[in-house]
Amino acid sequence: MSLFERLKADAAREWASYVDHAFVRGLGDGSLPQAAFRSYLVQDYLFLIQFARAYGLAVYKADRLSDMRAAAATLHAILDVEMDLHVRVCAGWGLEAADLEAAEEGDACVAYTRFVLDAGLRGDLLDLTVALSPCVIGYAEIGGGLAAQGVAPNNPYRPWIEEYAGAAYQDVAASARVTLDRLGADRLTPQRYRELKRLFVTASRLEAAFWQAALDDAAAD
Ligand SMILES: Cc1ncc(CO)c(N)n1
């Protein structure tokens, strides 16, 4: 079993709370309140800024050129592709770049992103990669799963689903799995597994909390 499959099986409950969250089901059937999606988009923009920093840290923590290049390519993809796309999606939902810049990071965003950065700062590239893996691999599973169920043509969240179900993002996630499994083959020891599992479980819980914060935020409006 690959390292990713093993982590996912051992974190089955937390993984399910993330990929099968009420927010995700609402995206799939189009019933998600639009205020929740807007709140999510603003926080996700701030999230991506911190994730770019985490990939910068992965460049620093890498001890081979191929790992440095892989992390640098992801850093570039976040800063120059995904964030641009994000600004355009936000504009479609009535959110201007100025709204994004002015927004305060919510607790769920601070907790998740700083947890990942801390895992990477005190650990090595394997710790950091495990802490990052629910993000990139999870969104590919969510987008692919929703698309496979079939998305109504008038579902307002269809472009979001298609983005994460699309070949470009699925490729990014597939290479993240290959990297994780290779780092595991190089560095995993039985003693380390417990700590890696803890990182994976916590990151999955914090992803679920990120969805939940957007639902709570919209409900409080
Ligand atoms: C919170 C979160 N997790 C994962 C991704 C995937 O990039 C994202 N954009 N936002």
The ligand as an SDF file (V2000), in Angstrom:
LIG
                    3D

 10 10  0  0  0  0  0  0  0  0999 V2000
   -8.5760   25.1770    1.8600 C   0  0  0  0  0  0  0  0  0  0  0  0
   -8.0290   24.6560    0.5610 C   0  0  0  0  0  0  0  0  0  0  0  0
   -7.5490   23.4110    0.5060 N   0  0  0  0  0  0  0  0  0  0  0  0
   -7.0650   22.9380   -0.6490 C   0  0  0  0  0  0  0  0  0  0  0  0
   -7.0290   23.7080   -1.7980 C   0  0  0  0  0  0  0  0  0  0  0  0
   -6.5110   23.1370   -3.0860 C   0  0  0  0  0  0  0  0  0  0  0  0
   -5.6310   23.9370   -3.7160 O   0  0  0  0  0  0  0  0  0  0  0  0
   -7.5310   25.0170   -1.7050 C   0  0  0  0  0  0  0  0  0  0  0  0
   -7.5540   25.8450   -2.7770 N   0  0  0  0  0  0  0  0  0  0  0  0
   -8.0360   25.4610   -0.5140 N   0  0  0  0  0  0  0  0  0  0  0  0
  1  2  1  0
  2  3  1  0
  2 10  2  0
  3  4  2  0
  4  5  1  0
  5  6  1  0
  5  8  2  0
  6  7  1  0
  8  9  1  0
  8 10  1  0
M  END
$$$$
